[in-house]
Amino acid sequence: MRIDHTAADRPVAAAGRATIGGAATVLFLGLTAGVQMSDRGVHAIISPAVRATFQVGDAVMGALHGLAGILVASALAVPLAKLADRHSRKAILLGLIFFWGMLTALGALAPNFALFFVGRAASGVTEFAMIPIVYSLIPDLVPDRWRVPANLIFAALMATGASAGFYLAGNLLDLAARVGAARGLDPWRAALLLLSLSAIPLLVAGLATVDPPRARMAAVAARDESLLAFVVSQLRRILLFLGAAGGLAVAVQALTPMIAMALVRRFGSDTGAVGHALGLVTLASSLASLPAAGLFDRVLRDRLGEGARPTVMAVAAALAIPCAAGLAFAASAGQAIGLVAAFLLTTCVANALIPTMLQDLAPPALCARCFAAYSFLIAAFCAVGPLLSGLISQFVAHDDLLTAIAAASVGALLLAVVSAGLSRRMALADKTFNPDACDT
């Protein structure tokens, strides 16, 4: 289905007129997502303490980071995105921020692992529901020529938050130990309580943000378009896209939430020092990858057209394979951190253009739902990552978690390379493909 949108039918941003309010809202959304993503870095660093408190194994910790932290959360985010396609996106985002703070605090107070698992899943819902709504907002907030930079700026702020979670987790735990000591709280519990308080300033700032109108034609089309019809019409393209993005997701999640515990175990590293190092390499690799991906997209787009972005994915994923494989043979913590940095840089480049690719593909009336459905499906891959690392470690690698991470990541990256390569071939063969993009 193709819809012709005139300039009068489009939101202000899509018609080409940028506003300060729209730019400020993009920055706020990135900051909010960054704060929420810092939760994941903190959880990765406190994993050894959580494991010791509840006396569970690597497989269970992998399930915590994968099933609770990602899969369950993203499944419940889908109906919330459907609401966002029909109602005020600003109001829904403010509600998600409020519930994220409340649920993070409640999870910190869980008396047993089962309740902690449930609390983690519930707080994760708010994180996953926010991202598809944001990516449906961006085409309405900025002109089309600024859409890729806006996507990359949002991703950079989100990555900065995730990095800060790693880097500042040790400092947060030190502060939490002093705050929680008088109340008999474990430091990791007090740390999560302190993190939950960041929801308060975010709510205050969020009240001043822009709630942009949708295109009139997109609202009309919402009555006639369905997610199922869109999937059927673009099934092969979507499957290849999911294979590439999913392989990358498995590889990254096999490493990110488990790597701190693996380094502490193999090399006896200090948890705080590991957190600082991982925070720095996560931030540096994420921020370096975004302008690189934007440059590659600009240079290759004129030559390869629709094939440019899957080409970037395939090449970057292929370069990540030796980085992941090398972790199994790392002789020191410093060497392992270096390999992690190279792995994160290449996988971040591969992932950087995914939101823009999905915006290109998704019909405007289904944009938030497409991103939510994508988030759920990709979350299934994400959940496999830490779970696979934990299972390989506990049942195959004799608790050698670093080797298990390497094995899980390499296999997933091979899937990404093959899928992205086939997607590139399909895009180059189909010169006439012109999808109903979110911003058209």
PyMOL commands that set and color helices and strands:
alter all, ss='L'
color gray80, all
select helices_A, chain A and resi 7-9+12-15+20-54+58-84+89-108+113-141+144-181+187-196+199-206+216-221+227-233+235-255+259-267+271-329+333-352+354-361+364-395+401-429
alter helices_A, ss='H'
color red, helices_A
deselect
rebuild
show_as cartoon
